[in-house]
């Protein structure tokens, strides 16, 4: 509200603070806009749905003949063994619960079917131009767009859309594979990008090198290792890994994460408290200060690494995470960079099926690779003055090196600023990773470039789409100082995510979601413990599932919230049996909320450079600053 503190201190500078959910008036006047959305993946579908629901004239352009993007019903849209890294409940849109009455990690095919059901329920396919490519989107001097299309469906026929009020780009950051690095290109045998990997059938008996340790790399390396003669994984820097099922992985000897996800009897026994998202996104965990949030993980990693009773995979996982967050990153913990939410690779490493090499450089010859400055091999780490050299003969290299954006089809030359450029293609130069400051009226938005550290892109995209629909309707407005705020938030993210400097789409789901729901005006009210004890427990200890943001405000659909939450009663959920939650997270989270935050609020400018000392974790990133009103209510 306008009565809240209007400025914050950052690195000794007084910086304007965005006012909550900047509202324009009058709210009752709805402006119908012409909107073109590009890309029918999860981000494009929810954008289309929200634009139509708000009354806008919207059309979606999709180059293939199906919806879903990498989660389409086409078999080759992604590799065969792909499972989601968050639950079906978390990955579901806030107003369309998953069809299952239980919680699980879905296969790619199951999520593709969910998207089909979503599109059918909201009648989205009638508004999609399939097999159509955007050749050029040209900004006009009046701020509208002229968009040239080519339709394969109509025999390469062309079409031009004029006077388009808003272009919403939802092509995603996984469209254009990065080029093979120059050093790897010297390898004389087969080189492939992970986008071309389907299964391990062609790797039998081969000596394979997998470049990268992300979630796809972990799956691909693990899959290949079941048939290859040798599987080596190379990472240029230390990495972080987390198991999908923390409690089960700690207490079940010989636990196999991949086997559990594929076995109905095993995963059907899993409860809410078993899932990684409970420990990473719950409100009570994120109300705690960052130093405590990280310290809990540091204790867990040391327990896992040093306790012989732990499973072998957890022991090597603990060693790697402890090593990666040593020194200045100790109190940032696993928040300092991207976490691979897939412990399957650690299982293969512990069993000897895979070897891992960490080193900055690799010299490739026609049929081999030599690592000249090996920092770690498997779970053995070497001091800086004792780096090792390792050579491996190879038959094939798989590059899990990511993707790059291609926006060459967008022409914004009509709106050059004083420096001659109206747009930077880095997501951190867009407000909330979505709205370029030069296009604050909403005539250009990028939805799908906020990649949660914990959570899924469809969930951040849904919040962006909800706000964008309100922005185009005239019911909301971006802050007047949007450029300054974008710069401030980008500086904070660049400083915080030190271990993943190149992953500029990375966001923190709890704080990002909280910032967006403030803008939308759909913050849920905290239930009273005395009147709704079960809902109160769920509010604080359950994952921050998107359905919470349908209880009130624009687009409220409380029946959908209850449809989800009624499936998961507190009794038997395992959320209150974890000793770390009971002994540390809950007491410290509430102490931070009701004692530390009020005490330090008048002096918070003193702690601007070491924000984890004074702030709840949820108040560090994305402009989700602690407000005066937050000191006197139960909300985080």
PLY file of the C-alpha trace (Angstrom):
ply
format ascii 1.0
element vertex 636
property float x
property float y
property float z
element edge 635
property int vertex1
property int vertex2
end_header
0.00 0.00 0.00
1.03 3.63 -0.34
1.43 3.80 3.43
4.22 1.25 3.36
7.87 2.23 3.24
8.52 3.51 -0.26
12.29 3.11 -0.45
14.87 0.48 0.42
18.61 0.55 0.88
20.82 -1.58 -1.36
24.63 -1.45 -1.15
24.40 1.91 0.59
22.06 3.41 -2.04
18.49 4.48 -1.40
16.42 2.86 -4.13
12.70 3.38 -4.85
10.48 0.48 -3.87
7.70 -0.70 -6.15
4.25 -0.11 -4.74
2.22 -3.29 -4.36
0.17 -4.47 -7.35
0.28 -1.04 -8.92
-3.36 -0.46 -9.78
-4.67 1.88 -12.41
-8.18 3.21 -12.32
-11.00 2.91 -12.95
-10.93 -0.87 -12.51
-14.36 -1.36 -14.04
-13.27 -0.20 -17.51
-11.92 -3.18 -19.43
-9.87 -2.53 -22.53
-10.03 -5.34 -25.07
-6.65 -5.81 -26.74
-5.44 -7.76 -29.75
-2.81 -10.24 -28.55
-0.56 -12.64 -30.46
1.17 -15.40 -28.50
4.05 -17.35 -30.01
4.63 -20.95 -28.88
2.12 -23.57 -27.66
4.17 -25.05 -24.86
2.97 -24.87 -21.23
3.76 -21.13 -21.04
1.96 -20.32 -24.27
-1.12 -22.33 -23.36
-1.62 -20.64 -20.01
-0.97 -17.23 -21.59
-3.66 -17.90 -24.19
-6.10 -19.08 -21.55
-5.55 -16.04 -19.33
-5.86 -13.57 -22.23
-9.11 -15.15 -23.41
-10.50 -15.32 -19.89
-9.79 -11.60 -19.46
-11.78 -10.86 -22.63
-8.91 -10.07 -24.99
-8.80 -11.05 -28.65
-5.97 -13.59 -28.57
-4.44 -15.99 -31.05
-1.56 -18.41 -30.52
0.92 -19.30 -33.28
2.58 -22.74 -33.12
5.07 -24.08 -35.66
4.27 -27.78 -35.05
0.95 -29.59 -35.33
0.59 -30.34 -31.60
0.62 -28.46 -28.31
3.02 -29.00 -25.40
6.45 -28.06 -26.74
8.98 -30.39 -25.11
6.02 -31.99 -23.32
4.01 -32.75 -26.44
2.45 -36.10 -27.25
5.12 -36.68 -29.91
7.47 -39.45 -28.81
10.58 -37.57 -29.90
9.73 -34.31 -28.12
11.98 -35.40 -25.24
13.97 -38.49 -24.26
12.06 -41.61 -23.27
13.01 -41.78 -19.58
11.99 -38.21 -18.69
10.17 -37.71 -15.38
9.23 -34.32 -13.95
11.36 -32.99 -11.09
8.36 -31.59 -9.19
5.12 -33.33 -8.32
2.01 -33.52 -10.48
0.29 -31.22 -7.95
3.00 -28.57 -8.18
3.26 -28.77 -11.98
-0.51 -28.32 -12.40
-1.96 -24.92 -13.18
-3.62 -23.22 -10.23
-7.18 -23.55 -11.54
-6.94 -26.98 -13.17
-6.00 -29.74 -10.67
-4.23 -32.86 -11.91
-6.57 -35.76 -12.67
-4.81 -38.03 -10.16
-6.04 -38.07 -6.57
-2.51 -38.76 -5.32
0.88 -37.07 -5.47
3.60 -38.43 -7.73
6.30 -37.49 -10.24
4.73 -37.70 -13.68
6.24 -39.19 -16.82
6.53 -36.84 -19.79
3.61 -38.66 -21.45
1.38 -38.13 -18.41
2.11 -34.41 -18.31
1.50 -34.19 -22.07
-1.94 -35.70 -21.51
-2.59 -33.20 -18.71
-1.86 -30.35 -21.14
-4.26 -31.89 -23.66
-6.98 -32.00 -20.99
-6.24 -28.38 -20.05
-6.47 -27.21 -23.66
-9.71 -29.10 -24.19
-11.30 -27.85 -20.95
-10.70 -24.19 -21.81
-11.27 -24.57 -25.57
-7.79 -23.34 -26.47
-7.19 -25.20 -29.73
-9.84 -23.12 -31.51
-7.53 -20.13 -31.04
-4.28 -21.77 -32.20
-2.78 -21.50 -35.67
-0.92 -24.80 -35.99
1.98 -25.45 -38.39
2.50 -21.71 -38.65
5.77 -19.81 -38.30
6.33 -16.19 -37.36
8.66 -14.86 -40.03
8.88 -11.35 -38.63
7.30 -9.33 -35.82
7.87 -5.64 -36.49
7.16 -2.92 -33.95
5.45 0.11 -35.45
5.97 3.74 -34.36
2.55 3.75 -32.66
3.57 0.81 -30.41
1.54 -1.86 -32.21
2.98 -4.83 -34.10
2.82 -6.09 -37.66
3.38 -9.84 -37.69
4.16 -11.82 -40.83
3.20 -15.52 -40.75
3.80 -18.50 -43.00
1.50 -21.50 -42.77
2.74 -24.94 -43.79
-0.77 -26.20 -43.33
-1.95 -23.99 -46.19
0.87 -24.75 -48.58
3.32 -22.07 -47.42
0.63 -19.40 -47.58
1.51 -16.07 -46.00
-0.59 -13.93 -43.70
-0.05 -10.57 -42.04
-1.55 -9.58 -38.71
-1.73 -5.80 -38.31
-2.38 -3.53 -35.33
-1.46 -6.16 -32.75
-1.47 -4.50 -29.31
0.67 -7.06 -27.49
3.22 -9.65 -28.58
3.69 -12.41 -25.99
6.77 -14.54 -26.66
6.47 -18.05 -25.20
8.98 -19.94 -27.36
10.96 -20.89 -24.26
14.67 -21.02 -23.56
15.07 -24.60 -24.86
14.54 -23.92 -28.56
17.99 -23.50 -30.12
20.77 -25.89 -28.98
24.08 -24.20 -28.29
26.80 -24.79 -30.85
29.41 -27.43 -30.09
32.24 -25.75 -28.13
35.40 -25.28 -30.19
37.52 -27.62 -28.06
34.96 -30.43 -28.30
34.62 -29.93 -32.05
38.19 -31.23 -32.41
36.94 -34.69 -31.46
36.97 -36.83 -34.61
34.19 -39.27 -33.82
30.48 -38.82 -33.13
29.27 -35.67 -31.34
25.60 -35.10 -30.51
23.55 -32.60 -28.51
21.20 -33.85 -25.81
18.23 -32.61 -27.85
18.88 -35.53 -30.23
19.05 -38.20 -27.50
16.04 -40.52 -27.36
17.31 -43.59 -25.51
20.50 -45.57 -24.94
19.94 -48.25 -27.59
22.75 -46.97 -29.84
25.31 -46.67 -27.00
25.79 -50.37 -26.30
29.46 -51.18 -25.79
30.60 -47.61 -26.46
32.83 -45.32 -24.42
30.75 -42.20 -23.88
31.44 -38.75 -22.48
28.51 -36.66 -21.25
29.25 -32.95 -20.94
27.21 -31.31 -18.17
25.52 -32.26 -14.89
22.04 -30.78 -15.24
18.86 -32.79 -14.93
18.92 -33.97 -18.54
22.59 -34.86 -18.29
21.93 -36.88 -15.11
19.17 -38.86 -16.80
21.08 -39.37 -20.05
24.33 -40.41 -18.34
22.48 -42.82 -16.06
20.59 -44.31 -18.99
23.70 -44.71 -21.13
25.66 -46.29 -18.28
23.33 -49.30 -18.28
24.64 -50.40 -21.71
27.89 -48.52 -22.41
31.40 -49.90 -21.93
32.29 -46.80 -19.92
30.38 -43.60 -19.10
32.25 -40.47 -18.07
30.54 -37.25 -16.99
32.46 -33.97 -17.24
31.56 -30.81 -15.38
33.62 -27.62 -15.59
32.68 -26.60 -12.05
31.42 -28.25 -8.84
27.69 -28.89 -8.77
24.68 -29.36 -6.47
22.28 -32.30 -6.43
19.14 -33.05 -4.42
17.10 -36.25 -4.17
13.45 -36.14 -5.21
12.44 -38.12 -2.10
14.56 -36.90 0.82
13.01 -38.82 3.72
12.81 -42.14 1.87
16.34 -41.78 0.52
17.62 -41.29 4.08
15.80 -44.19 5.66
15.58 -46.89 2.98
18.72 -48.97 2.29
19.27 -49.53 -1.41
16.64 -46.96 -2.35
16.47 -46.38 -6.11
14.82 -43.08 -7.06
14.20 -44.01 -10.67
12.74 -47.39 -9.73
10.44 -45.73 -7.21
8.99 -43.31 -9.76
8.22 -46.16 -12.15
6.75 -48.62 -9.64
3.12 -48.05 -8.67
3.48 -49.86 -5.35
6.50 -47.79 -4.35
5.41 -44.27 -5.28
1.82 -44.80 -4.12
3.17 -45.16 -0.59
4.84 -41.72 -0.79
3.24 -38.83 1.09
3.49 -35.04 0.84
6.30 -34.93 3.40
8.44 -37.30 1.31
8.72 -34.89 -1.60
11.64 -32.49 -2.02
9.32 -29.54 -2.68
7.96 -29.71 0.88
11.32 -28.93 2.40
12.26 -26.27 -0.16
9.09 -24.26 -0.81
7.00 -24.37 2.38
6.23 -21.00 3.96
7.78 -21.89 7.27
11.07 -22.88 5.62
11.16 -19.64 3.65
10.23 -17.49 6.64
13.49 -18.62 8.25
16.63 -16.54 7.67
18.86 -17.62 4.78
21.74 -18.51 7.10
19.53 -21.04 8.90
17.99 -22.36 5.70
21.52 -23.06 4.44
22.82 -24.34 7.78
20.14 -27.03 7.91
21.33 -28.28 4.55
24.97 -28.08 5.57
24.17 -30.29 8.58
22.29 -32.75 6.38
25.14 -32.98 3.84
27.67 -33.65 6.58
25.43 -36.29 8.11
24.97 -37.97 4.74
28.67 -37.79 3.81
29.99 -39.16 7.09
27.38 -41.63 8.33
28.20 -45.20 7.17
24.55 -46.12 7.69
23.45 -43.78 4.90
22.86 -45.09 1.41
25.96 -44.91 -0.84
24.24 -42.44 -3.18
23.46 -40.04 -0.34
27.03 -40.28 0.92
28.53 -39.16 -2.40
25.78 -36.57 -2.84
26.59 -35.10 0.58
30.30 -34.93 -0.26
29.70 -33.06 -3.50
27.23 -30.54 -2.05
29.45 -29.89 0.96
32.43 -29.29 -1.33
30.51 -27.06 -3.76
29.25 -24.70 -1.03
32.46 -24.37 0.93
33.88 -20.95 1.83
31.91 -17.83 0.96
28.91 -19.84 -0.25
28.41 -21.67 3.05
25.47 -19.51 4.17
23.96 -19.40 0.71
24.06 -23.17 0.59
22.17 -24.78 -2.24
20.57 -21.42 -3.04
23.84 -20.14 -4.54
23.23 -21.89 -7.84
21.19 -24.36 -9.84
20.41 -27.68 -8.15
20.00 -30.85 -10.18
16.86 -32.36 -8.65
17.72 -35.86 -9.68
19.86 -38.18 -7.56
19.92 -40.97 -10.13
23.40 -39.90 -11.27
24.66 -40.19 -7.68
23.31 -43.74 -7.53
25.21 -44.64 -10.68
28.35 -42.95 -9.37
28.14 -44.83 -6.06
27.71 -48.14 -7.89
30.67 -47.50 -10.19
28.55 -47.41 -13.36
29.51 -43.77 -13.98
32.62 -41.73 -13.32
32.53 -37.96 -12.79
35.35 -35.58 -13.63
35.33 -31.95 -12.47
37.85 -29.72 -14.21
37.82 -26.42 -16.09
39.60 -27.58 -19.24
39.59 -30.57 -21.53
41.78 -31.19 -24.57
40.14 -33.29 -27.28
41.94 -35.29 -29.95
40.49 -37.39 -32.73
39.54 -40.25 -30.40
40.20 -39.18 -26.80
39.98 -36.46 -24.19
42.55 -35.34 -21.62
41.52 -33.42 -18.53
44.55 -31.44 -17.39
43.37 -29.78 -14.18
41.10 -32.31 -12.48
39.61 -30.80 -9.33
37.59 -33.87 -8.45
37.26 -37.44 -9.69
34.16 -39.28 -8.55
33.98 -38.27 -4.86
37.69 -37.58 -4.35
38.66 -33.90 -4.31
42.10 -32.48 -4.98
43.69 -29.34 -3.56
44.49 -26.49 -5.93
48.22 -27.32 -5.82
47.55 -31.01 -6.47
45.29 -31.08 -9.55
45.35 -34.30 -11.54
45.52 -35.28 -15.23
43.21 -37.90 -16.67
42.87 -39.29 -20.22
39.96 -41.30 -21.62
39.52 -42.90 -25.04
36.09 -42.12 -26.46
33.63 -43.25 -29.10
30.97 -40.57 -28.65
30.41 -37.22 -26.91
26.97 -36.05 -25.77
26.77 -32.29 -25.17
24.24 -31.43 -22.46
25.38 -27.83 -22.72
22.03 -26.09 -22.89
20.35 -23.78 -25.34
20.47 -20.22 -26.59
17.71 -17.75 -27.45
16.96 -16.69 -31.01
14.94 -13.50 -31.24
16.17 -12.50 -34.69
12.54 -12.48 -35.86
11.64 -9.60 -33.51
12.30 -6.13 -34.93
12.14 -3.33 -32.34
14.15 -0.76 -34.28
11.19 1.62 -34.19
11.76 2.11 -30.48
15.47 2.67 -30.05
16.53 4.44 -26.90
19.27 7.04 -26.61
21.92 4.32 -26.78
20.47 2.90 -29.96
18.97 -0.25 -28.45
15.53 -0.71 -26.94
15.92 -4.28 -25.81
18.46 -6.49 -24.10
17.85 -10.22 -24.59
18.96 -11.21 -21.07
15.92 -12.17 -18.88
17.34 -10.27 -15.91
17.00 -7.05 -17.87
13.22 -7.62 -18.04
11.08 -6.74 -15.02
10.35 -9.97 -13.16
12.01 -11.80 -16.10
9.00 -10.88 -18.23
8.48 -7.21 -19.11
11.24 -5.17 -20.80
11.18 -1.73 -19.14
11.05 -0.01 -22.54
7.71 -1.77 -23.12
6.04 -1.05 -19.79
2.66 -0.58 -21.47
2.56 -4.33 -22.07
3.03 -4.35 -25.85
5.84 -6.89 -25.42
6.22 -9.67 -22.84
8.42 -12.76 -22.54
6.60 -15.47 -20.61
8.61 -18.59 -19.79
12.00 -17.13 -18.87
11.58 -17.36 -15.09
13.03 -20.77 -14.25
12.44 -21.64 -10.60
15.23 -22.96 -8.44
12.43 -25.05 -6.90
9.23 -25.43 -8.89
8.32 -25.41 -12.57
8.34 -22.84 -15.37
4.58 -23.28 -16.06
3.85 -21.95 -12.57
5.88 -18.76 -12.93
4.43 -18.35 -16.42
0.89 -18.60 -15.11
1.48 -15.76 -12.65
3.06 -13.62 -15.38
0.14 -14.35 -17.70
-2.41 -13.44 -15.03
-0.75 -10.09 -14.41
-0.23 -9.42 -18.12
-3.94 -9.90 -18.79
-4.71 -7.35 -16.06
-2.05 -5.01 -17.44
-3.60 -5.06 -20.91
-7.07 -4.57 -19.43
-5.92 -1.45 -17.61
-6.55 -2.97 -14.18
-2.87 -3.01 -13.26
0.24 -1.06 -14.27
3.95 -1.62 -13.96
5.75 0.72 -11.54
6.79 4.08 -12.97
10.38 3.39 -11.88
10.38 -0.03 -13.53
13.83 0.41 -15.11
15.49 1.22 -11.77
13.71 -1.66 -10.05
14.70 -4.10 -12.79
18.35 -3.07 -12.44
18.21 -3.47 -8.65
16.66 -6.92 -8.84
19.13 -8.03 -11.52
22.09 -6.88 -9.41
20.75 -8.81 -6.43
20.24 -11.99 -8.47
23.68 -11.75 -10.08
25.27 -11.43 -6.65
23.20 -14.17 -5.03
23.38 -16.89 -7.70
27.18 -17.00 -7.74
27.50 -20.66 -8.65
25.37 -20.36 -11.82
26.42 -17.07 -13.41
25.32 -18.14 -16.89
21.81 -19.27 -15.92
20.17 -15.86 -16.07
16.61 -17.23 -16.09
17.03 -18.62 -12.56
14.54 -17.38 -9.92
13.54 -18.37 -6.39
9.97 -19.70 -6.54
8.69 -18.63 -3.08
9.93 -15.04 -3.29
9.17 -14.72 -7.02
5.64 -16.05 -6.54
5.05 -13.80 -3.54
6.21 -10.75 -5.54
3.89 -11.60 -8.44
0.83 -12.32 -6.30
1.31 -8.93 -4.64
1.24 -7.36 -8.11
-1.86 -9.36 -9.09
-3.59 -8.85 -5.75
-4.25 -12.53 -4.99
-2.29 -13.08 -1.76
-4.07 -15.71 0.33
-5.10 -14.78 3.85
-3.59 -16.89 6.58
-6.16 -19.23 8.16
-6.74 -19.01 11.92
-5.17 -21.94 13.72
-8.00 -22.13 16.26
-10.75 -22.31 13.63
-9.00 -24.12 10.78
-6.12 -26.07 12.33
-5.61 -28.44 9.39
-5.59 -25.63 6.81
-3.27 -23.62 9.07
-0.76 -26.49 9.09
-1.03 -26.83 5.31
-0.51 -23.08 4.87
2.76 -23.14 6.76
4.23 -26.60 6.15
2.88 -27.90 2.82
4.61 -26.93 -0.44
3.76 -23.54 -1.92
1.55 -25.08 -4.57
0.02 -22.69 -7.15
-3.54 -23.44 -6.05
-2.99 -21.18 -3.01
-3.22 -18.21 -5.37
-6.81 -18.90 -6.40
-8.38 -18.23 -3.00
-9.01 -14.52 -3.53
-8.37 -11.55 -5.79
-8.68 -11.36 -9.59
-9.40 -14.78 -11.06
-10.31 -16.28 -7.68
-11.53 -19.88 -7.89
-11.49 -21.18 -4.32
-13.26 -24.40 -5.31
-10.13 -25.42 -7.25
-7.97 -24.82 -4.18
-10.17 -27.03 -2.05
-10.32 -29.68 -4.78
-6.54 -30.05 -4.42
-6.09 -29.64 -0.68
-8.90 -31.98 0.32
-6.96 -34.82 -1.35
-4.08 -34.47 1.11
-5.13 -34.54 4.77
-2.54 -33.57 7.38
-2.85 -36.87 9.21
-0.61 -39.31 7.38
1.09 -36.62 5.26
4.45 -37.00 7.09
4.91 -33.22 7.18
5.05 -33.14 10.98
7.31 -36.12 11.60
10.54 -34.65 10.26
12.68 -33.72 13.31
14.48 -30.95 11.40
11.17 -29.30 10.57
9.88 -29.60 14.12
13.09 -28.68 15.94
14.61 -26.05 13.66
12.57 -24.79 10.72
9.27 -24.12 12.52
10.63 -22.50 15.73
13.19 -20.41 13.86
10.77 -19.50 11.09
8.20 -18.19 13.54
10.89 -16.51 15.64
12.21 -14.74 12.54
8.70 -13.72 11.57
7.49 -12.36 14.89
10.66 -11.38 16.78
13.65 -10.82 14.50
11.89 -9.09 11.60
10.11 -6.49 13.78
13.29 -5.85 15.80
15.51 -5.34 12.77
13.03 -3.65 10.44
13.98 -0.06 11.48
17.67 -0.87 10.93
17.52 -3.12 7.88
19.58 -0.70 5.78
22.56 -1.66 7.97
22.37 -5.20 6.61
22.00 -4.46 2.90
25.24 -6.19 1.88
24.67 -9.32 3.98
20.96 -9.71 3.50
20.82 -13.28 4.80
21.73 -11.97 8.28
18.69 -9.76 8.65
16.07 -11.10 6.26
13.82 -14.08 5.89
14.87 -16.10 2.85
11.67 -15.11 1.08
12.54 -11.40 1.34
15.96 -11.49 -0.37
15.20 -11.69 -4.10
12.85 -10.34 -6.77
11.83 -7.17 -4.96
9.80 -9.14 -2.43
10.77 -6.76 0.35
9.51 -6.97 3.89
6.63 -4.52 4.30
5.32 -2.82 7.42
2.06 -4.74 7.11
3.99 -8.03 7.14
5.14 -7.31 10.70
1.60 -7.46 12.03
-0.04 -10.39 10.27
0.56 -14.11 9.83
1.50 -13.90 6.19
5.15 -14.32 5.18
0 1
1 2
2 3
3 4
4 5
5 6
6 7
7 8
8 9
9 10
10 11
11 12
12 13
13 14
14 15
15 16
16 17
17 18
18 19
19 20
20 21
21 22
22 23
23 24
24 25
25 26
26 27
27 28
28 29
29 30
30 31
31 32
32 33
33 34
34 35
35 36
36 37
37 38
38 39
39 40
40 41
41 42
42 43
43 44
44 45
45 46
46 47
47 48
48 49
49 50
50 51
51 52
52 53
53 54
54 55
55 56
56 57
57 58
58 59
59 60
60 61
61 62
62 63
63 64
64 65
65 66
66 67
67 68
68 69
69 70
70 71
71 72
72 73
73 74
74 75
75 76
76 77
77 78
78 79
79 80
80 81
81 82
82 83
83 84
84 85
85 86
86 87
87 88
88 89
89 90
90 91
91 92
92 93
93 94
94 95
95 96
96 97
97 98
98 99
99 100
100 101
101 102
102 103
103 104
104 105
105 106
106 107
107 108
108 109
109 110
110 111
111 112
112 113
113 114
114 115
115 116
116 117
117 118
118 119
119 120
120 121
121 122
122 123
123 124
124 125
125 126
126 127
127 128
128 129
129 130
130 131
131 132
132 133
133 134
134 135
135 136
136 137
137 138
138 139
139 140
140 141
141 142
142 143
143 144
144 145
145 146
146 147
147 148
148 149
149 150
150 151
151 152
152 153
153 154
154 155
155 156
156 157
157 158
158 159
159 160
160 161
161 162
162 163
163 164
164 165
165 166
166 167
167 168
168 169
169 170
170 171
171 172
172 173
173 174
174 175
175 176
176 177
177 178
178 179
179 180
180 181
181 182
182 183
183 184
184 185
185 186
186 187
187 188
188 189
189 190
190 191
191 192
192 193
193 194
194 195
195 196
196 197
197 198
198 199
199 200
200 201
201 202
202 203
203 204
204 205
205 206
206 207
207 208
208 209
209 210
210 211
211 212
212 213
213 214
214 215
215 216
216 217
217 218
218 219
219 220
220 221
221 222
222 223
223 224
224 225
225 226
226 227
227 228
228 229
229 230
230 231
231 232
232 233
233 234
234 235
235 236
236 237
237 238
238 239
239 240
240 241
241 242
242 243
243 244
244 245
245 246
246 247
247 248
248 249
249 250
250 251
251 252
252 253
253 254
254 255
255 256
256 257
257 258
258 259
259 260
260 261
261 262
262 263
263 264
264 265
265 266
266 267
267 268
268 269
269 270
270 271
271 272
272 273
273 274
274 275
275 276
276 277
277 278
278 279
279 280
280 281
281 282
282 283
283 284
284 285
285 286
286 287
287 288
288 289
289 290
290 291
291 292
292 293
293 294
294 295
295 296
296 297
297 298
298 299
299 300
300 301
301 302
302 303
303 304
304 305
305 306
306 307
307 308
308 309
309 310
310 311
311 312
312 313
313 314
314 315
315 316
316 317
317 318
318 319
319 320
320 321
321 322
322 323
323 324
324 325
325 326
326 327
327 328
328 329
329 330
330 331
331 332
332 333
333 334
334 335
335 336
336 337
337 338
338 339
339 340
340 341
341 342
342 343
343 344
344 345
345 346
346 347
347 348
348 349
349 350
350 351
351 352
352 353
353 354
354 355
355 356
356 357
357 358
358 359
359 360
360 361
361 362
362 363
363 364
364 365
365 366
366 367
367 368
368 369
369 370
370 371
371 372
372 373
373 374
374 375
375 376
376 377
377 378
378 379
379 380
380 381
381 382
382 383
383 384
384 385
385 386
386 387
387 388
388 389
389 390
390 391
391 392
392 393
393 394
394 395
395 396
396 397
397 398
398 399
399 400
400 401
401 402
402 403
403 404
404 405
405 406
406 407
407 408
408 409
409 410
410 411
411 412
412 413
413 414
414 415
415 416
416 417
417 418
418 419
419 420
420 421
421 422
422 423
423 424
424 425
425 426
426 427
427 428
428 429
429 430
430 431
431 432
432 433
433 434
434 435
435 436
436 437
437 438
438 439
439 440
440 441
441 442
442 443
443 444
444 445
445 446
446 447
447 448
448 449
449 450
450 451
451 452
452 453
453 454
454 455
455 456
456 457
457 458
458 459
459 460
460 461
461 462
462 463
463 464
464 465
465 466
466 467
467 468
468 469
469 470
470 471
471 472
472 473
473 474
474 475
475 476
476 477
477 478
478 479
479 480
480 481
481 482
482 483
483 484
484 485
485 486
486 487
487 488
488 489
489 490
490 491
491 492
492 493
493 494
494 495
495 496
496 497
497 498
498 499
499 500
500 501
501 502
502 503
503 504
504 505
505 506
506 507
507 508
508 509
509 510
510 511
511 512
512 513
513 514
514 515
515 516
516 517
517 518
518 519
519 520
520 521
521 522
522 523
523 524
524 525
525 526
526 527
527 528
528 529
529 530
530 531
531 532
532 533
533 534
534 535
535 536
536 537
537 538
538 539
539 540
540 541
541 542
542 543
543 544
544 545
545 546
546 547
547 548
548 549
549 550
550 551
551 552
552 553
553 554
554 555
555 556
556 557
557 558
558 559
559 560
560 561
561 562
562 563
563 564
564 565
565 566
566 567
567 568
568 569
569 570
570 571
571 572
572 573
573 574
574 575
575 576
576 577
577 578
578 579
579 580
580 581
581 582
582 583
583 584
584 585
585 586
586 587
587 588
588 589
589 590
590 591
591 592
592 593
593 594
594 595
595 596
596 597
597 598
598 599
599 600
600 601
601 602
602 603
603 604
604 605
605 606
606 607
607 608
608 609
609 610
610 611
611 612
612 613
613 614
614 615
615 616
616 617
617 618
618 619
619 620
620 621
621 622
622 623
623 624
624 625
625 626
626 627
627 628
628 629
629 630
630 631
631 632
632 633
633 634
634 635
